[in-house]
Amino acid sequence: MLPVAMAAVAEGMRRWANPSSPHAEGRAARAALEDARARIASAYGWAGEAILTSGASEALAIALGRSVVARRLISAVEHDAVIRAGGDAADVVRVEPDGRVDPTKLQRVLAGQPTLVAVQWCNSETGVRQPIAAIADIVHAGGGLLLVDAAQMPPGADADLASLADFIAISAHKRGGPPGVGALLVRDVATLSPTGGQERGYRGGTENLPGALGFAAALAEPEDVPAMLALRAKLDDAILRSGGTVVAGPAPRHPAIGSYRMSGLAAATQLIRFDMAGIAVSAGSACSSGSMKPSHVLGAMGWSVEASREVVRVSFGRSTSEADVDRFIKEWRAISRSARAFGA
């Protein structure tokens, strides 16, 4: 969490009152909540409604569960939260070996039927970005709605997204804000069935004022995306020169997410070695890395179970330095050398 976000959460706790209460303290809390809501929407260039949630997972579940369009379609590489929310009722569209949806094939699957299509802005494991503009054109031409999981997207990284998506799911903790808060950005609330309660009747439960204030404060802090991109490019190059594989290297990718295979050594063993060196990485997304199941993302891209079990995910944040990347490269090479020696 960013210091400004922690300070905003603390301030929200000091001034806490139920924003739905009619007394003076409640009205003041309501005013602060609405100001935070407006700042969150503005950070993403969003002119529609912003429904505050407990995170991107709930935001995705609301859109998938209560969109007025009857048919649901998700890509094969979506986050586990989308797969769970879609359930057996959702159709699945395959991806190409680079992890991207082919808009032409999507058009054939949709066949002009009004459909809610859920596609991530980028994959949380590989960093691969989807062709959102082309997908939006096809979905809207068929009278459908587009839901974009943008939890991984830094504000301002895609200026066109606000004009392309009907729903956008975002998360505070991905941007240096507090855990347990996110939002569903909704272009037209008429496309979403209400349930009553708070959040204009679209989500029940007492509003999380401290979380909303922390979220808004974090979004106001710029992220140095070019610096992250330079770090990832340096790491990509070093991995390739060290005999490793960059997953979906040629595809457009998130500047701060890399996925790498060290052939011959299980990712679980790599994680232990990196952790012992004080380096925190994961196998798959953080939400599923503890399950030890083969990655459904890599499987959808055509990777074998054996190969996918040798892949680790590396991400960069505001505090990541070039020295951190150099240390990771040094450790990668040492682990790789020992694995080859043991295998020999």
N, C-alpha and C positions, 0 to 999 in steps of 0.2 A: 504493500500500500504506500502511496505517496504521502509525504508529510502533510500536504494541504488537504488530502482526503481524510486523514486521521483527525486533523484539527476540525474539519467540517462535521465529521461524525460526532466528535466530542461536544461541539457547539450544539448540534441537534439534540443530544441527550440532555444538555443543560437546560434547553428551552422546551423540553418535551411537553406536549399536550396532545390529546387526540385531535387530529385535524378535522374530524367529522363532528366534533362537539361545538355547540353554538355559543359557548361563553367566550370571553375576551381572549383567554389563553389559546382556546381551540381555533379561534379565527386567526390569530397570529401564526399558529402552526400551519393552518391552511394556506395562508399567504406565502409562507416560506416554502411549503411543498409545491405550490403552483409555480413559484419562481424557479425552483429546482427543475421541475418538469419542463418548463419552457427552455431552460438552458441546456438540458439534455437533448431535446429535440433540435434546438438550434445548432448544436455541435455537429449534428449529422445533416444539417441543411433540410430538416424535415418540417413541412408546413401542415401536416395532418395531426392526428391525435397521437399521444404517447401514453400508453397504459403501463404504469409501473408494476413490475412483477418481482418475484423472488430470484430471478435470473433468466438467462436465455432459454434454459430448458423449459421453464414454465411458459415463457412467451411463445415458444414453438408449439407447445402442447395446446395453448389457447387457439392459435391460428389453425392448426391442423384439426382440432376437435370441433371448432365452432364456426368455421368459414361457411358461408351460405352456399358455396359450390359443392355439389354432391360428390364428385370424383376427386380422389387424391392420388398424386404421383410424386415419388421421391427418387433421387438418384441413388445408385448403389453404393456411393461412398459417403453418404450423409452421416452426421454424428449420431451416436447411439440414442440420443434424446429424440431425434427425428424418427428413427426407426421404431422406437418404443411408442411414440405418439401416433405414428401412422398405423401401426398394428397390421393385422392381416387385411384390412380394408384398403391399404395403399398399394397401388401398382408401383413397380420399380423399373427405372430405365437404366440400362447398362451404360458403362463409361468406356472410353477408349483406353488403350494401354498407358497413355500419359495421365489418366485419371480425370479427363474432361468429358463432359457430355457433348455429343455431336448434335448440334442443333437440327441438322437434316433428319437424323434418326429420331430425335425427339418429336419433330413435326409428324412423322409417320405414326408414332405411338399415340400422340394426342388425337390425330384424325379429326381435328376441328371440334372436339368435344370440350365444353367448358370444364376446366379442371383446375384445382389448386395444385400448383407445382412448387415443391420445396427443393431449393437448390442452394448450397452454401456459397458464400462469397469466396471463401478459400477453405481448403481442407485443413483440419487442425493437426493431422499427422504429417502430411507431406508438404503442406503449404500451397498446393496446386490451386490456382484460381480458375473459376468457371467463366465461360463467355456469357456473362449476365445479359448484356445488351441484346445479343442474338436470341437468347432464350426468351427474354421479355417480349420481343417482337412476335415470336411464335405463339407464346401463351396468350397474349392479349388479342392476337388475330383470331384465335379460337374462342374468344369470350371468357377466358380463364383469368385466374389470379396468380400472382407470383409472390411466394414467401422466400425471403433470403435470410439465411442464418449468417449474420454479420458479426458474430461475437468476436471473431479474430480481427476484424477490420478497424484500423486506426481511423478516427474521424478525419475527414478530408482526403483519405487515400483514394476515394472513388467519388468524384463530384457528381457523376451521372446517376449513382445508385438511387438517390432520392426521387428521381424522375422515372425510374424504371420499375421499382418494386411496389407492390400493394401492401405488403407486410415486411417489416424488418425486425429481427430479433437481435438484441444487443445485451451485453453483460458488463457490469461495473468492474469486477475483479480482473478482467482481461485488460483493462485500461488503467490499472493502478488504483482503482477504487475499492470499496469494501466488498467482501463476499456477501451473498444473500440478497442482492438487488440487481435488477435488470429492467428491461422495458420491451414492449411490443409496439413498434411504430406502425400505425394504421392509417392508410390513406383515406378510407371511407368507412366509418363505423357501421354503415348499413350493410357492409359485406361480412359482418361478424355478429353472431347471435348473442344478445346480452343474457346475463344470468341474475342480475340484481346485485345489490350491495354497493361496495365502494368502487372507485375508479370508473365513475360515470355509469355504473351498473354492469361493468364488464369484468370485474374481478372483486370477489369478496375479501374481507379481512381488513383489520386496522392498518392504515398506511404506515410505511416505514420511513418516517421523516429523516432520522439520522442517516439511513442508507441513501436516500435520495439526495441529501445534501452532499454526502461524500462522493457519490457518483458524479454529480454536476461539477464539483470541485476538481475531480481527477480529469474530466474531459477538457477543462480549461487549460490544462498543462500540455503544451505541444510535445509531440513525439518526433524524434529525429529519424524519420524513415530513411533518408539517404544514408545516414551513418550505419543503420542496421543492415541495409542492403549491401554496403561495402564489406561489413563483417561477414555476412553470409557468403558473399562472393569469394572472399579470401578463404573461408572454410571449405567451400565447395572445391576450389582449386586444390587445396592441400589434401583433401580426402581422395580426390582422383589421382593425384601424384603419389599418394601413399598406397595405392592399390585398392581403395574402397570404391563403392558405387554411390552416386548421388541419385536418389529416387526421383524420377520424373524431372531430371535436370534441365532438359530443353524447354519444358512447359513454363508458361507464366506462373510465377510463384509469389507467395507472401515474402516480403523482404526480411522477415524476422523468424522464419520457420524453415528448418532443413531436416531432411530425413536421409539417413545414411546406412548402407549395409557394410558390415565387416565380415566377409565371407569366412566361414569355418568356425565362428564363435557365436554362441547364443547371446541374444540381446540381454537376457537375464544376467549372464556372467559379465557382460560389458558394463551393465548398470552397477553391479557390485564393485567392479574395479574403478569405475569413474567416481562412484560415491566415496570410496576409500581415499581417493585423491582430492576430495572436496568439490567435485563437479557434479551438479544435479542435472541429469537428463532423464528421458523416459523411453519406454517402448510403446508406441501408439500414443493416443491422446491420454491426458492425465486421468480422464474419467473411466478409462478402460484398461490402463496399463497394469493394474494390479491383478487382472483376471487371468493372465497368462494364456488367454485364448489367441489363436492366430488372428491377425488383423483382417477384418472384413474389407477394409479399404484396399490393402495390397492384394487381397484375394480377388477383388473386383477388377483390379488392374492387370490380372493375369499372373501374379506372383505365386510361386509354389508355397506350400506351408513351410517347408524347410527354409527357403530363402527369406520369407517374411519374418521368421523367428530370429533372424540375424540383423534386424534393422532397429536403429535407435533414432529417436526424435530429439532435435536440438533447437532451442528457441533463444532469441535475443531480446533483451529488455532495455529500458532506459539506462540501467546501471552497467550493462555489459560493455567491457572495454576490449581494445585490441589485445591487451595482455591476457585477458581471459581466453580469447580465441587461441592465442599462441600456446597457452597452457593446455587447452583441450587438444590441440593438434599434437603437441609433444606426448601427451598421455595416450592419444589414439594410436600413434605410431609405436609406442612401447607395448601397448596391449596387443596390437596386431603382430608385432615381432614375436612376442611370447607365445601367441596362439599358433603361429606358423612353426615355431621351434617345437612346441608340444606336439603338433600334428605330425611333424617330421619324425 
